[in-house]
Amino acid sequence: MMASATMPRRGRWIPWIFVLGFFVMLGANGSLIYFARQSWVGLAYDRPYERGLAYNSLLAEAEREAALGWTVAITLQDYRDGTLTLALHLAEKGNPIPDGEAEARLVRPVEGDAVGLDPVPIRDGRALLAAGGLRPGQWDLRLTIRRGAAVLHTGRRLVLR
């Protein structure tokens, strides 16, 4: 009779590779979920749904502003040692706005840091805005110009070097 030789099973470790692969996948997915929950959600506004419901009123306000016929020219006059000086030239249908008030905010687009500027009067279609303590980089200038009951919102991106 022939003695049966048992051959050792060589593929015993193969299922454990699949188990290890699933644990690696679970660990990677778990870390991605953790970091996604801890990071910025990506919303630009606090209540986007309510803002979307009020979109028609935003369009109506934009039409009212366009009907004013106001134009705003923003000129960067000076930026030294963190102090910014801007000149505003305002016109209504080609003629300078005789009087009014301009309010401004400077906002860092990524960081969200904001610097509010004091309201300045508009005389003969001109106003001068000044802000101190600004770092170089991108800033969004958000202007609100008032003349009686008429209001215009406008803005411009500034790059300070």
C-alpha positions in Angstrom: 0.0 0.0 0.0 1.0 3.4 -0.7 1.4 5.8 2.2 -0.6 8.9 1.6 1.4 12.0 2.0 -0.6 15.0 3.1 0.3 18.1 1.4 0.3 21.2 3.6 -2.4 23.8 2.7 -0.6 26.7 1.3 -3.5 29.1 0.8 -4.5 29.4 4.4 -3.4 33.1 4.7 -5.3 34.4 1.6 -8.6 35.1 3.5 -6.7 37.1 6.0 -5.6 39.4 3.2 -9.2 40.2 2.5 -9.9 40.8 6.2 -6.9 43.1 6.4 -8.0 45.0 3.3 -11.4 45.6 4.8 -9.9 47.0 8.0 -7.7 49.3 5.9 -10.7 50.5 4.0 -12.7 51.1 7.2 -9.8 53.0 8.7 -9.5 55.2 5.7 -13.2 55.9 5.4 -13.4 56.6 9.2 -10.6 59.1 9.0 -12.2 60.8 6.0 -15.5 61.1 7.8 -13.8 62.4 10.9 -11.9 65.2 9.1 -15.0 66.0 7.0 -17.0 66.6 10.2 -14.3 68.7 11.8 -13.6 71.0 8.9 -15.4 74.0 7.3 -18.9 73.1 6.0 -18.5 75.4 2.9 -21.5 77.5 3.5 -21.0 81.2 2.7 -24.2 82.3 4.5 -25.7 81.4 7.8 -29.2 80.6 6.5 -28.9 79.7 2.8 -32.4 78.2 2.5 -34.1 81.3 3.8 -31.9 83.4 1.7 -32.9 81.4 -1.4 -36.6 81.9 -0.5 -36.0 85.7 -0.4 -34.2 85.7 -3.8 -37.0 87.6 -5.5 -36.7 90.5 -3.1 -32.9 90.6 -3.8 -33.7 90.8 -7.5 -36.2 93.6 -6.9 -33.6 95.5 -4.8 -31.0 95.1 -7.6 -33.6 96.5 -10.1 -34.2 99.5 -7.8 -30.5 100.2 -7.6 -30.0 99.9 -11.3 -32.9 102.4 -11.9 -31.0 105.0 -9.8 -28.5 105.3 -12.6 -25.6 105.8 -10.1 -22.0 104.9 -11.1 -19.2 104.5 -8.6 -15.5 104.7 -9.6 -13.1 103.5 -6.9 -9.5 104.6 -7.1 -6.8 103.3 -4.9 -4.9 106.4 -3.9 -2.3 105.1 -1.5 -1.4 102.0 0.5 1.6 102.3 2.8 2.4 100.8 6.2 -1.0 99.1 6.4 -2.9 102.3 5.7 -5.3 102.3 2.8 -6.7 105.4 1.1 -9.5 105.1 -1.5 -11.2 107.8 -3.5 -14.8 107.4 -4.6 -16.3 109.3 -7.5 -20.0 109.0 -7.6 -22.3 110.2 -10.4 -26.1 110.0 -11.0 -26.8 109.8 -14.7 -23.5 111.5 -15.5 -23.8 114.3 -12.9 -21.9 114.2 -9.6 -24.0 113.3 -6.6 -24.2 116.5 -4.6 -24.5 115.0 -1.1 -24.9 111.6 0.6 -23.1 109.2 2.8 -20.8 106.3 2.1 -20.3 103.4 4.5 -17.7 100.7 3.8 -16.4 97.4 5.2 -13.2 95.6 4.2 -13.5 91.8 4.4 -10.8 89.1 3.8 -12.5 86.7 1.4 -11.0 83.5 2.8 -10.5 84.3 6.5 -13.6 86.4 7.0 -11.7 89.1 9.0 -13.6 92.4 8.7 -12.7 96.0 9.2 -15.5 98.5 9.4 -14.9 102.1 8.2 -16.6 105.1 9.6 -19.3 106.6 7.4 -18.0 109.5 5.3 -20.0 112.3 3.7 -20.2 112.6 0.0 -19.5 116.2 -1.3 -19.8 117.0 -5.0 -19.6 113.4 -5.9 -16.4 112.6 -4.1 -15.6 110.8 -0.9 -12.3 109.7 0.7 -12.1 106.4 2.7 -9.2 105.6 4.9 -8.4 102.4 6.8 -5.4 101.5 9.0 -3.9 98.2 10.2 -4.5 96.3 7.0 -2.3 93.3 6.0 -1.3 92.8 2.4 -3.4 90.4 0.3 -6.9 90.3 -1.0 -9.7 92.4 0.5 -13.3 92.8 -0.6 -14.5 96.3 -0.3 -18.3 96.4 0.4 -19.8 99.9 -0.1 -23.2 101.1 0.9 -24.1 104.6 -0.5 -27.1 106.5 0.8 -28.7 109.6 -0.4 -32.0 110.2 1.3 -34.1 107.0 0.9 -32.1 105.8 -2.1 -29.5 103.1 -1.3 -26.8 101.5 -3.5 -24.8 98.5 -2.6 -21.6 97.8 -4.5 -18.1 96.4 -4.0 -14.8 95.7 -5.4 -11.9 93.3 -4.8 -8.7 94.9 -3.8 -5.2 93.3 -3.8 -2.9 95.1 -1.5 0.9 94.6 -1.9 
